[in-house]
Amino acid sequence: MRKLIRRLPAALIAVSAVVMVGPAGAQIAPGGGPVAYGADSSEYIDSEGVFRLIGRAELIQGENRLRADTIDMFTTPNQTGGGTGGDIREVIATGNVYFVTPTQVVRGDRAVYTASTDLVVITGDVILTQGENVMTGSRLTIVVSTNRATMDGAPSASGSRVRGVFYPDESPPRE
């Protein structure tokens, strides 16, 4: 019991460091804003500058949400001289990745957000849906600030192909 009590202050400091680090500087939504996060468990590895969300991990910013089995947030060094608390420079989500916006849902195997380029790159078996419209490929690159996206094709017998099904608006033409 005494060992637990001696370790408790260190554990509280580590948890405080994680809360202080949080996902500052991360941008998963145009316009930025605060980032909320949740997971079954979390850990902060100071020597690696990584804050890890494990199990049903999610980041929410504005109306955008990034969900995955695991999300690692890599920080920059703290400018005040301490070892913890810098901004997020990269976010890596792995396993059952979903990137959800108000109009689209993207599913993939892995997603990487890089702060310096403002890009989210989703790879694996990528499926993008917007309403009933569906597009599939192997790599989707999204510029977060402009919401511009590029889909690369998945390997197939006829080469690398992007595939999709689009449903035209069925409303009657205006007169």
Secondary structure, 3 states (H helix, E strand, C coil): CHHHHHHHHHHHHHHHHHHHHCCCCCCCCCCCCCEEEECCEEEEEHHHCEEEEEEEEEEEECCEEEEEEEEEEEECCCCCCCCCCCCEEEEEEEEEEEEECCCCEEEEEEEEEECCCCEEEEEEEEEEEECCEEEEEEEEEEECCCCEEEEECEEECCEEECEEECCCCCCCCCC
